[in-house]
Amino acid sequence: MRQRYSFHLDRGGHSVTVNVRSGWITETELLVDGKECAFHRVHGHGDYPLTLAAQVAEEPPKPLAVRLDRTGLAEHPLSCVLELSGAEHPMPEHTAR
């Protein structure tokens, strides 16, 4: 059975979303301001910890990264952290779509 997870955070005037669809194949996408900036696909239930990198479209562009990891909890099996401007920001999980 496929499971879906979504994490979202608005930071510095930008929107960052991470969507994970896991099952036989696990797909993870990173959206910045609604545009897909990074994508990871693997057979099985995922490679964790996983870091996806992108840039915020500013002048000059700002690098960002999101880090996903297993929590060991049944209720919230994944955690997601946004790394932007030298700071880490936990990303809250949204209800599966």
C-alpha positions as CSV (number, residue, x, y, z in Angstrom):
1,M,0.0,0.0,0.0
2,R,1.3,3.4,-0.9
3,Q,1.8,6.0,1.8
4,R,1.9,9.8,1.2
5,Y,3.6,12.4,3.3
6,S,3.7,16.1,2.8
7,F,5.7,18.8,4.6
8,H,5.4,22.5,4.1
9,L,7.0,25.7,5.4
10,D,6.9,29.4,4.4
11,R,10.2,31.0,5.2
12,G,11.7,34.3,4.0
13,G,8.8,35.0,1.6
14,H,9.2,31.6,-0.1
15,S,7.2,28.4,0.0
16,V,9.0,25.1,0.5
17,T,7.1,21.8,0.1
18,V,8.3,18.2,0.2
19,N,6.0,15.4,-1.0
20,V,6.9,11.7,-0.4
21,R,5.0,8.8,-2.0
22,S,6.3,5.5,-0.7
23,G,5.5,1.9,-1.6
24,W,7.1,-0.4,-4.2
25,I,8.8,2.8,-5.5
26,T,9.4,5.8,-3.3
27,E,9.4,9.2,-4.9
28,T,10.4,12.4,-3.1
29,E,9.9,15.8,-4.7
30,L,11.1,19.2,-3.5
31,L,9.0,22.2,-4.6
32,V,10.2,25.8,-4.0
33,D,7.5,28.4,-4.7
34,G,5.4,25.7,-6.4
35,K,8.2,24.7,-8.9
36,E,9.8,21.3,-8.7
37,C,13.5,21.8,-8.0
38,A,14.7,18.3,-6.9
39,F,13.4,14.8,-7.3
40,H,14.5,11.4,-5.9
41,R,13.2,8.0,-6.9
42,V,14.2,4.7,-5.4
43,H,12.8,1.1,-5.4
44,G,11.5,0.2,-1.9
45,H,10.6,2.3,1.1
46,G,13.2,5.0,0.8
47,D,16.8,5.9,1.4
48,Y,17.0,7.7,4.7
49,P,18.5,9.9,5.8
50,L,17.9,11.7,2.4
51,T,19.0,15.3,1.6
52,L,17.6,17.2,-1.4
53,A,19.3,20.5,-2.4
54,A,17.9,23.4,-4.4
55,Q,18.1,27.2,-4.7
56,V,15.7,30.0,-3.9
57,A,15.2,32.1,-7.0
58,E,16.7,35.4,-5.8
59,E,19.6,37.6,-6.8
60,P,22.0,36.1,-5.8
61,P,20.4,32.7,-5.6
62,K,20.2,31.2,-2.0
63,P,21.0,27.5,-1.6
64,L,18.7,25.4,0.5
65,A,18.4,21.8,1.5
66,V,15.8,19.6,3.0
67,R,16.7,16.6,5.1
68,L,14.3,13.7,5.6
69,D,14.9,11.0,8.2
70,R,13.0,8.2,9.9
71,T,11.7,9.0,13.4
72,G,10.9,5.4,14.6
73,L,7.4,6.5,15.5
74,A,4.4,4.8,13.9
75,E,2.2,7.9,13.9
76,H,4.8,10.2,12.2
77,P,7.4,7.9,10.6
78,L,9.3,10.7,8.8
79,S,10.7,14.1,9.9
80,C,11.8,16.9,7.6
81,V,14.1,19.8,8.3
82,L,14.7,22.8,6.0
83,E,18.3,24.2,6.0
84,L,18.3,27.8,4.8
85,S,20.7,30.7,5.4
86,G,22.7,28.7,8.0
87,A,19.7,27.8,10.1
88,E,17.6,24.7,10.5
89,H,13.8,24.9,10.5
90,P,11.6,21.8,11.2
91,M,9.0,21.4,8.6
92,P,5.5,20.4,9.9
93,E,3.7,17.5,8.3
94,H,0.5,18.1,6.5
95,T,-2.3,15.6,6.2
96,A,-1.8,13.1,3.3
97,R,-3.5,14.2,0.1
